[in-house]
Amino acid sequence: MYERGLTYGTTMDEVHLIDADPNRDVYPWHTIADVVERPVRSPLARLLLPPPRRYRAYLVLADGSALVLTGAVKDARQLAAAVRDRIGGRT
């Protein structure tokens, strides 16, 4: 998180579960429309993942697309709350 926006990216290849080239994009605050939290509904995920890893939130952008925060992201709940505070809960 920066004063001018959120940097979102990955350094992990999700398909092969190996390190990948860093991929980051910057999203200015005015492009983030909402933060939507949803429970993990998959019975398999609930069985295999410990409770902190079951978290899922979507950062909905003004164009309708979304960025996903999961429990795999360190302090994902706190990050989602900080983004919500920063954008002022606007929808």
Secondary structure in CASP SS format (residue, H / E / C, confidence):
PFRMAT SS
TARGET T0000
AUTHOR 0000-0000-0000
METHOD secondary structure of the structure
MODEL  1
M C 1.00
Y E 1.00
E C 1.00
R C 1.00
G E 1.00
L E 1.00
T E 1.00
Y E 1.00
G E 1.00
T E 1.00
T E 1.00
M E 1.00
D E 1.00
E C 1.00
V C 1.00
H C 1.00
L C 1.00
I E 1.00
D E 1.00
A E 1.00
D E 1.00
P E 1.00
N E 1.00
R E 1.00
D E 1.00
V E 1.00
Y E 1.00
P E 1.00
W H 1.00
H H 1.00
T H 1.00
I E 1.00
A E 1.00
D E 1.00
V E 1.00
V E 1.00
E E 1.00
R C 1.00
P C 1.00
V C 1.00
R C 1.00
S C 1.00
P H 1.00
L H 1.00
A H 1.00
R H 1.00
L H 1.00
L H 1.00
L C 1.00
P C 1.00
P H 1.00
P H 1.00
R H 1.00
R H 1.00
Y C 1.00
R E 1.00
A E 1.00
Y E 1.00
L E 1.00
V E 1.00
L E 1.00
A C 1.00
D C 1.00
G C 1.00
S C 1.00
A E 1.00
L E 1.00
V E 1.00
L E 1.00
T E 1.00
G C 1.00
A C 1.00
V C 1.00
K C 1.00
D C 1.00
A H 1.00
R H 1.00
Q H 1.00
L H 1.00
A H 1.00
A H 1.00
A H 1.00
V H 1.00
R H 1.00
D H 1.00
R H 1.00
I H 1.00
G C 1.00
G C 1.00
R C 1.00
T C 1.00
END
